[in-house]
Amino acid sequence: MSEWIKAYARALGFELVGIAPAQPPPHAESFLLWLAQGYAGAMEYLERTAHLRINPAELLPDARSAVVVGLNYAPAKLPDTDYRIARYALGDDYHQVIREKLETLLSAIQAVVPDVQGRVCVDSAPVLERDLAWLAGLGWYGKNTCLINTHRGSYFFLGVLLLTLELEYDAPAAGGCGTCRLCLDACPTGALTEPYVLDARKCISYLTIELRDSIPEAYRTPMGEWLFGCDICQEVCPFNRPRAHQPLRAQPTREPRLQPRPLPRLHDILTMDEAQFAERFRGSAIKRAKWRGLIRNALIVAGNKGDPDLRPLIERYCQHPDPMLRETARWALERLTDYPRRSSDS
């Protein structure tokens, strides 16, 4: 049955699949300590659901097994934009893509074993996917806190299907970063405070997506041109880069719905109203930032780019009724004005 489930999952397009016991995650205490240190920032939902995340049986009574899958999202080519978007957000919203596949898998299992119960967990569900993925053999923890597969890198989504079915379990994944610290040295905001520890409050992904308030000034310049999310710690990772005379480990995704969508220019984003934003990013993970957050991010990118053609758009937000957008625009305008001097100094 275990091999049949894995074969079916691969037929659905999952490149990685493994099975782990539905037990309290081995790193549960580390997760609770991470929360206690305040590293989750404004993501209070992590603390609110912590008791569920450290005990899968709370999500599905009598859970016995966790089928953990990985779906590659690496694009064959990055789209031509005048800003940066994290690779995972270039296509359709992955939540729906993975959920549909796992629901199909669950239905297939129930057709064979009618009395089995299951629960699909895709990111937003309170489960520690990385721990279960490690137990299921999909990958090991990198110093950048991403799950890394030795043969496929780290550009893949995780999904979990909890089952009230006893299955054969895979061995935990083996591997490691060795002495490499490229990700720690490359992080422009110092979010990786030490190997395997991420202070989300400093992370560009958190700042541009999860944070609803003003982005602290200390992190605005280091954000560079990242409009939504950040891939720097993955881009520098040797497991995502080609080795001498060998192909790229992170092969392009084969999933049609994860292919990059057409993206608007920065100018177009800064002229969008909320209705246009909702329509343009319908079915995209970028909607997570909401209109207000994306405009805030776009203003910071505009200031960092130093493009004088964007000045009128920035100036327009200097009079905006939203105090956060107004303050961010004034910062961007000041940075834009200062750009010629910065360029000559460099």
C-alpha positions, 0 to 999 in steps of 0.5 A: 500500500505504501508503494502504491501511494507513492506511485500514485503521488508521483503520477500526480506530478509530485517529484518527492514523496515519502511517508513518516509516522504522524508523531510529535515532530522531533524539533517541536521544542526548538520551534517553541523556543523560537517562538519564545524568543520572539523570532516570529514577529507579528505572525501571532497565528504561529503561537496561537496554533502551536499546540496543533503544530507539535501534535498531528493527532490534534488535527486528525484523531487517530492519525497514524501516518503522514504522506509528505510530498514535494512539488518543484516550482523552479522556473526555467527562466525568470520573467523580465521585470524591473523588480524581483519576485520570489520564484514560488510566487511567479505562477498560480497560488500553490495552495490550490495546486497542491490541495487539489492533487492531495485531495485526489490522492486521498480519494484514490486511497479511500477507494481502496481502503474505504474506512480510512480517514485523512486530512490534507495540509498545505502550508496554511494548516497548522503542521510542521511540514519541514519536520515531517518532510525530514522524517519522510526522507524528502530533505534535510535542514540547511543553515538557511532553515530551508529543507534541502534535497541533495539531488533537487535543491530547495525550490519545492513546495511541501504538502502533507496528507495525514492518514488513519492508516498504518504504513511503512515509514521511510528513513529520515533524510541524511545530508548537511551543509558542511562548512558552507555559510554562503547563505548566512553571508549573503543575507542583506538584512542579517536575518540568519542570526546563526546557522539554522536560526532565522529571525523572521523580523529581519527577513525580506520575505516576512517584511514584504509579505507578512508584516502589515505595518511600516517596514523598519528603515534599517531594512529598506535599503537592503531590500534592494529590488525585492517586491515580494519575498526573497530568494537570496539564501536559496540562490547562493546555495550550492545545492541549487546551482550547477556543479562542474560538468553536471546539470542544475540540480533544481530542474525547471518545474513541469507543473503548468499552473506553476509556470510564471505569469505575465507580470506588470511593470513597477510603474503599473503597480504604483498606479493600481487601485485596490480593485485592479490589484485584486483582478491582476493578482487573482489566483496568485500568492502575491495577493497575500501582501494585499494592495496596501502592502504591495504598494508599500513594497513598490515605493521602497523598490522605486526609491532603491532603483533611483529611476527619475521617471518614477518620481511623479508616482512617488510624489502622488503617494506623499499626499496619500491618506494612509500614513504608512504609505505617506511616510514610505513615499517620503522616504522613497522620494528622499532616497530617489533625490539622493540617488545621483550622489550615491551613484557617484560615490560608488 
